[in-house]
Amino acid sequence: MAENHIVTLCTVPDKKAGERIARALVEERLAACVNIVPGVASFYRWEGKVEEASEQLLVIKTAAERFEAVKARIKALHPYDVPEIIAIPITAGNREYLDWITDSIKS
């Protein structure tokens, strides 16, 4: 079963911020893998105005019990006042890949 695994999504303003967060999460075994997806067009309301920004999306694979630590680490490294940090449960997947996630984040 895959209920222990999650994908966490986080947008960042640029490649440098994304790489800094991705490297820290993987090196610290908080995530097994972080994909950086460039060219994300974001539209959102901020301080009463509709804004538009070019961002990059981090796709973070980890275990549910690591979410709070992942969130704290992202917040410590992220340049935004209110970074997007949301988790989505993985409900099914390739068993070998899910086992690899588990093994990759073991201390």
N, C-alpha and C positions, 0 to 999 in steps of 0.2 A: 504494500500500500504506500501511497505517496503523501499522506496527510501531514507528514512531518516536514515536508519541503515547501518552500515558498519562492516566488519571484518578487523581488522588490524593485520598484521603479523610482527613478530619481532623475529629474532634469537638471542640467548644469549649463552655465552660460557659454562655456568654450571647452576646447580639447584639453587645455592645461588643467583646468579644474576637474574634469572628468578623469583624466589619467592619475591625478593626485589621489582622488578618492578611490578609484578602482585599485590602484597599486596597494594602498593602505589596507583595504578590505581583504584582498587576497593574501598579502604578506602576513597579516595578523590572523589569518585563518577564520575571519568572520564571514567570508564568502568563498565558494569554490571557484566561481567564474564571474567576471563582469564584462558584459559586452557594451561597447560605446557606439551608439547609433547617431551619426552626424545628420545635420540638415533637418532638424525637427522645427517646424513652424508652430509657435505657440501663441494663442490668443487667450487673454485672461483679463479679469477685472482686478485692478490694484489701486488702492487709495482713491476709489470712486471713478476711475477712468478705465476705459478699455485699452489695453496695451497689446502690442505685438512684439515678439522677440524671436530671434533665431537661436535655438538651443541644441544641445545634444542630450540624448536619453541614455541613462545607465540602466541596463537590465542585469540585475544582481541575483544570482542563484545561491540560496543558502537554506538553512533549516529554520523552522518556525521559532525554536527556542533561542536562536541567535538574533532575532529581529530587534530587540531592545538595544543590544550592543551595536548592531549595524546602524540603527537610527542615531544613537549617541555619537558614533564615530563620524557619520556623515555630517551631522549638525556641527561637530567640532571643526570639520575641514571645509564646509560649504560656504561660499561667499554670500549667499542670499540670506536675508533676515528670516524668511519662512520658506525653507526648501520643501519641494515635493518629495515625500518619502511615504510610499504606499506599498503594502504587501498583498499579494494575490496567492492563494493556496494553489499548489500543484496537485490536481486530483488524480492524475494518471501520467505515466511516462515510461520510458525505457528503463527497466529495472537496473541494468548495469550503469546507466547514467546517474540514476538517483543514488545508487550505492556509491558512485564516485563522488557525488556531492558530499555525502555523509563522511566518507573517508578523507576528503580534502579539507574539511573544517575541524577535524579532530585535533585536539591539542597535542 
